[in-house]
Amino acid sequence: MKLNGTSSNTPSNSTSSNGQPVHGSHKNGYSLDGAYADELVDEIGDAHGASSIDTPMRPDAFALDDELKIDLIEEHFREIMSILGLDLTDDSLKGSPRRVAKMYINEVFSGLNPANKPKATLFDNKFRYNEMLVEKDITVQTYCEHHFVPIMGKAHVAYISSGKVIGLSKLNRIVEYFSKRPQVQERLTIQIAEELKRVLETEDVAVIIDAKHLCVSTRGIHDVNSSTITASYSGKFSEDATKQELLRYVTQPSVSI
Ligand SMILES: [Zn+2]
């Protein structure tokens, strides 16, 4: 399945044969003028599209173990700070490279590793509850893969049981797992929906995400008010009456306790 890619609104020579953006001199042998290449990279960042439903990963993504990855990221992040001119002997700064490295591997990007995927235990739908189940306002905290700054918002997920149900917290866990990756919101929405369909053995799944992108609010256009909504409706949720019922639940005020 293809998302609206970046190639449709960027010049035809802006992507290589494998759909990857071209950054300056490219290994395929052609090069772009530096300023033009920079502009292109910015445009791809702003387009917020993605080329595939799968997070682009190299086949050797897990050839290094986590401890070694932390050591290497620490080394490289220290280099970045040093290039910025920061004094790495300062008490406040000297622990930052390792802190960032551990945060990347153990926390915010831990969802890149399939070993961390939540195991979903299915239960029989003993109550024969055949209506939709909606869990709304699930916290979403992910990172924009174009700028490596947070995207924060809420996810609403819904399904109609095909005979099996899963624990409510597993819905949160699935959202969390796919969020802990460099992401674009469109891909995150679809990855959550596809996993729910697979786990729940049904096409009757919907996912809506409403989120604020710090790359939009703290840089570039500096729009602090806008939020971005993405949605995936499958099976019965593609039908208008079911979709409208879901949207009613999602837009009504949440209970306060
Ligand atoms: Zn961004």
Residues whose N, C-alpha, C, O or C-beta is under 5 A from the ligand:
A	BS01	ZN	G45 C144 H146 H147 C215
